[in-house]
């Protein structure tokens, strides 16, 4: 688009304005990583497990964080293939995802799982959809656990706080109040993400221990959820379900989503919830665990 001598174009996913690279509007850290540059304070590694490619990036310095437009922390990206496909191996992929989740969780003995998003808007319903299938155990007494042979269950609480327009409260306000009351060791936030590359929609999973700013990928940033605001570590997990059309040369101001978004949200929710249940309850037999949810 030409205006007053300026131009904006897309080259291999990078937006250039007057020849200068502009930071992409995306929630995916991997889309802001420049693998051709040697950035001090950034460590990146790549591995493959079957058909899944795993990219692990750790931003260690303030300078690297500023250059990449990301908070310091670890970002793990799994490129999985089409999650919406009926042939997609949910259980197998969930095992790989659970292993990566456990590496971020550490020795936490209790967790609060948060499903962020709006159930009335399908592309934004991933968080509540996944949270609904996570096994909540905090209410179970030691006696009940012992009698049922599930004494090794980790304490897990689950909450879907809705969105500001539904409740009149910021999600961060609700979550902070809950954290004060139940004092979980960690918070795990599930959210639908935005991508710059439409080829990543429904084909990528991102994990991070750097917290999360809901809505930032589509220009609707809400209050940040992180250790600084909640007083405990926050692990974020999400799958991109939308992209800004301007990121790939379309008209500005439009958000696009896959045609099979209903199937994607359903299967992505199952993938994340299964992985979370595996990660949160690693000592429980998989068949028993699946039967409980």
Secondary structure, DSSP 8 states (H G I E B T S, - for coil): --BTTB-EEEETTEEEETTEEE----S-GGGT--TTS--TTEEEEEEEETTEEEEEEEE-SHHHHHHHT--SEEEEEEE-S-TTSTT--HHHHHHHHHHHHHHHHTT-SEEEEEE-S-TTSGGG-HHHHHHTTS---TT--HHHHHHTT-TT--EEEEE----HHHHSS-HHHHHHHHHHHH--SEEEEEEEEEESSGGGTTTEEEEESS-B-TTGGGT-----BSHHHHSSEEEEEEEEEEEEGGGGTS-TT-EEE-TTHHHHHHHHHHHHHHHHHHHHTTTS-HHHHHHH-
